[in-house]
Structures are given as structure tokens and as C-alpha cells.
Amino acid sequence: MKQSIIQYLHVLLSHNVIGEIQFTNRYNGFVGELDFREWFYLNRRWERVYNGGFFVPAVDGSRPLDNPIYFTVSEDPPEGYCEIYKRIALLDCRAMFFIQWDGKIPFSDWDKSPVNGIAEQLPIPEFSVYCFDTEKAAFSPSNLSELIVHFTDRHTTLSDNVPLAIKVRFSELLDRFDERAIMDLYVQRLVFDGYLGLTKERGIPSDIDQIITTKGGNQFIAFEIKEKDLSKTAPIGFGMDVPRIDFFNTFINITGIEVYYIVKQINNQIDRKIIAWRAIKMGNFIANAESRAVEGGTGMRSRFSSNPTKICRDEYFITLSSYD
């Protein structure tokens, strides 16, 4: 069953990226996030772990926090996310939604249908959708149409340009993770890449990977998780693209939610063997990053686009140990 879920995930992603480089970068990101979640559950104590959410501006060319639509996709009920949504609401979101999927129904029993420009039928879970009322600070029943209506159709024809060998490699890499985690990833991407993918006009999206509360439940901490090797030239350290730095600087200052930048340090871009888990408070990263930006990797952009990146030296990152 797990491999079936992974194959449908491939269908979603291969139709919603520019090409194989972007597909590979996206999946490397998934592997890093799933690895950290697994490591975190084994090695840290927490009050509660929450799924992160997506910021998707509805106006083409706009930045992630320019009056975005915010939504979370989770198997959890929405009530436990109320305090998080009260904080996120301070970012002046156009609308906020919570999409709960029914995990009690086996994946094999999900109905299938085409999704926005993808010819192949995809499994669709039972959804309960809620809109967050910022004045009442409460969730009220809604539906997916109320989310989707914020986005204009682009009338784009989607194609799959990703070689089979790359899909096979990531099928093998994802197979070692828990089936429930893969299912949750699939449903999140079903909403983001399926219903709100390249067939819709939208600005530059962004997301929060994971949110926790510490013991006592009185402090929220968000994680930004990346899989990286050390930079090849001085300054030696780990980078982040400048727009993403700006996003987190605004996010922290307005919501009051602390953010940690978690790096799965790997040996190189070919073998991608883990060396250590590294971490830094995002505020410390911003304060200590080199002032001069360098050209970063492709990410999800075209290989010909500019991607200014700032490096924070390795010495500012701590190494996470395998105990609490």
C-alpha cells in the first residue's frame, strides 16, 4: 500500500514542477523533513507536534506574506490549532482554512477522480474543511470550493517530464518511512499541488514545515528543515535564500513564534549521507549571516533564474545530540 501512495505522490509532483531538477529538489526536501520528524520523535520530548501550514498569495508575482491564503492539512481536528491560527492571523491573511482528512477510511477505499489538469485519477480522502474566523477566533464549517475560489484558473496544460529512473530512486528512498507519514504527505501535496498547483494563478508560496509546543504548552516553536552540505567556498557554512530569510524575519516579528533552522548535514550532493543534525535559532541565523549574498542553487526555480543566498558560518550552528 505504501508504494501505491508514493506512486500517486509522483503523479502529483511530476505534473507540478518545471522539470527533473525541481522534482529532485522537492523530494530531497521531503526526505529531510521526514527524517527529522522521525529523529525528533525518538530523541526529544514535546507537548504536541502540529503540521505546518501553507501561505499561498492569490495574486501572480506577489510575495508569500502579501495578503496570502493560509491553510493547514492534517488528520487532526482543527480545535487544537486555534492558538496557532490566532498568531498566524496577525500576518493579515486574506483567508485561513483548516483541511482535516479522514484517516479512518483505508487508502484503498478512497474515491478516485481527476484533479485540476492531471488526467490520471487520484485517490481523494473524505475532507472536513473549516474556515477560521479571526474576530471570533474560532473555526466554522466550510468546503474546498471556498478555498479554491480565491485562485484564478491559468488554463495551463500540465505535462510529466520526469524520467522514470528518478521516480524509482525516490520510491526506494521514501519506502523506509512510516506509511502514515507518507499518506499525510500525499494529502498535503494533493491540496497544494493538485487543487492549487500550476493550473492556478498565484504568487510565490511558502510554508512552515512543522510546529511544536514545549512541555507546558506555553511556547510555540516552528521548524524550517533542509538537507544541505557545507558550502564549497568561504564563508564555510549553510545558506538560505534571501526571500526566505525575509519571510521568516517578518513571521517571527509579527507572530511571536520562535523558528529554528534545522539542517540535515550531508556529506555531498551525490551520496547524500547524513553527517549530523545541525540547528540554529532563526534570529541568530539572520543576525550572523554574511551581509554579502552569493548565488545559490536552483531550488524550485528555473536553472537560469537568480537565487541570492546568504551564508551563516558553520560555527554558529549547534550539533543536535541523540538524547534529550
N, C-alpha and C positions, 0 to 999 in steps of 0.2 A: 504493500500500500504506500509506503514512504516514497518509493521510486515513482509511483504514479503521480503523487503530489509534486515531486520535483520536476517531472516532465511537463506538467501543466504550468509550473512556475517558469520553465524555459520558454514556453509558448508566449506567456505574458511579456517577459523581458525581451525576448528576441524581436518582438514586434514594436518595442517601445524604446529602443536605443538606436543611435546613428549607425553603429556597426560593431564588429567583434571586439575592438579595443574597449569601447564603452561597456559592452556586455561583460567582458573580463573584469574591468574595474569595479563594476557593480557587484559581481559575485565575490570578488576578493573582499569587498566591504561586508557582504553578508557573512562570509566565513569568519572574519574578525569579530563581528558583533555576536555571532552565535558562540564562538569560542570564549569570549569574555563572559557572556551570560552563564555559560557552563562553569567557568572558573570561579565566578563570583558566588554562585550558589554553593560551591564546595568550600570556599575559603573565607567568606565574610558573613558577619551577622547583620541583619537588617530588620526593619519593622515591616516593610512591604515593598515589593517591586511592581512598578507600573510600566505599561507600554508607553513609549514616547509617541508624539503626535507629529502631524504634517502641517506645515504652513504653505498654502498654495494661493498666491495672489491671482486674481481673475483677469487682470489687465496685462496684455502682452508687453514684455520688456520691463515690468515693474520688479522691484526687489522683494525678497521674501517677507519683509515686515511692512510693506506698503499696503495696509488695509487688507490683510490676507483672509482667506477662509482657513480655519483651523479645524482639524478633526483627528480623532484617535480611533483606531480599530483594535478591538480586544474581545476576548471571550468573557471578560469580567463584566459585571453590571456597572452602570455609569456612576452610581451614587458615591462610590469610593474615590472618584476622580474630581469631586466637586471643588475641593480646596485648590487642586492644581488648576482647574479651569478658572477659578476666581483670580488666580495670579496671571494666567495667560491672557485673560480678558483685558488686563491693563495695557496690552500691546495694541489696542484699538483694532481688533479683528472685525472684519465685515460680518462674519457669522461663525458660529462654533458648533460642531457636531460631534456626537459620540456614536460609533457604529459597533454594536455588540453582535457577534456571530454565535450561533447556537452550536456549541461543541458536543451536545448530547446526541446529535444526529450523526451517524457514521459517515465518513467521507464518501464511501461507495454509494450512499443513498442520496447525495446531494443532486438536485436538479441541474441539468446542463443547458446552456444557451450561448449563442454568440454574444460577444461583448465588444461594443464600440470599435468596429473596423477590423476585428480579428475574426476570420472566417471559421476557425475551429471552435467547436462548442467547448465551453469551460464549465467546470463544476462551480455552482453558486450555493453558498450556505444560506440558511434562514437568517435574515438580518432583523434586528430591532434597532431602529435609528432614533436618536434623540437630538434635539436642539437645545443649546444652553442659553437660558435667559439670564443676561448679565444683571438686570435690575433685581430679579428675584433670587439670583444666584442658585438656580435650580434647573434640572433637566426636564424637558417636556417632550412627549412623543412627536416624532417627525417621520420622514421617509427619505430614501436615497434621492428621489426626484428633487426634493428641496435643496439638497446639496448640489446636485449636478446642474440645476437651472442657473446657478451663478456663473457657469462657464459657457462660452460661445463655441459652437462647432467650427472646426477648422477645415473640414472636408478633405482630410489628408488620407491618402491610401497607404496603409501600413504594409511593410514587407519584412521578411526574415532574411537577413544577410549574414547570419552567424553560422560558421562551419560546424558540422556535426561533431567533429573531434573535440572542439571546445566545450560543447554541451556535455559530452561524455565525461570529460575530465571533471567538470563541476558536479555532475551527477555522483561521481565517486567521492568527491570531497564532502558533499553535503550528506552523504549516506550515513556518516558516523554520528550525526546529531540526532537528538530525540525527535521522534515523529511529530509530537505535539508542537514542538518549536518550529518545525518545518511547515506544519499546517498553519500556524499563526502567521508566519512569514508570507505564505502564499495568499492568505486572505487580506493582509495589509497591502500586498502588491496588487491584488485583484482590484481593490478600490483605487489605489494611487495610479497604477499603470493601465488598468483596464478601463474603469469608468472615467478617470480624469487624465488619461495618457495623451499621446501625441495627436489624437483627433480633436483635442480641445485647445482653444486659445488660453494661454495662461502666462503668468510671469515666471520669474526664477523661483522654483520651490526650495524649501529647506525642511529639515526635520530635527527632532530630538530623538536620540537612539533609545534611551532608557532613563527612567526616573525612579529613585528610591526615597523612602523616608528612613532616617536613622532610628535607633532604638528610642522609644518615647514618642516617635511620630511627629516631632515638632520642627523638623528641618527637612526640606526637600533638596535633593541633590540630583542633578541631571548628568548624564554621561555622553560624551562625544567620543566614539570609538573608531580608531583607524588602525590599519595594518601597514606598517612602514619599516623601511630600513633607514639607517643613518644617512644623512646627506653625504654626497661623494666629495664635495669641496667645502672649504671653510666658508662660513662657520659650520662646524660639525654638530648636527642636532636633528630635530624633527620640525617639519614645517606645517603650515596651514595657509590656505589661500586667503587673500586679503578680504574679499567679500564675506567669507565665513567668519573671520575674526570680527569684522564689523557687526555681523549678525549677533554673535554671542555677547559682544560688548553691550549692545542695546538690550538684548534679552536679560542679561544679569542685572543691569542697572534698573530696569523697569519692573521686572517680576520679583526680584529679590531671591530667585532660585540660584543656588550655587551650581557651577558647572565644573566638572573635572574632564580634562582631556586625557583619554586612555589610549596608549599606543601599544599595540601588539608588535613588539620589535622583532623583525625577521632578519635572517642573515643576508638575503639578497632578493632581487625581484624575480629570479628564476626558480630557485629551490624553495624559497619562502618558508624556511624552517624557523620556528619560534626560538628566540634567544631569551626574552624576558617580557614581562608586563611592566610598562613604564607609565607614570602618571604625573600630572601637574594640575594645580588649580588653574582654571582658565584665566582668572585675573592675573595670576603670576606669569602665565604664558604671554599675555598681552603686554604686561609691564616689562618683561625681559626679552621680548622678541627683538631681533635686529631691526633697526629702522629702515635699512635698505631692503627693498623687495627683490627677489630673484624670480626667474621664470620657472614655474612649477610644471607638474605633469599634466596629462590631457584631462584626467578625470572623466566627466560625462560630456565634455565639450568636444568640438571638432579638434583634430590634431593641429590645425592651423590657427587656432584661437590663442589669445594671450591669457595666461593664468598667473598673475603676480602672486607670489608666495613669500611669507616671512618665516624665517627660521628662528627657533629658540634653541639655544645651545643645550647639548646633552646633559650638562652638569646641573641644570635646573630641574630635571625630571628625577623623581624618585623611582626605585625599583620595588614593585609590589612583591611581598613575600607570600608564600603559600600557607599562611596561618593567620588567624585573626589578631 
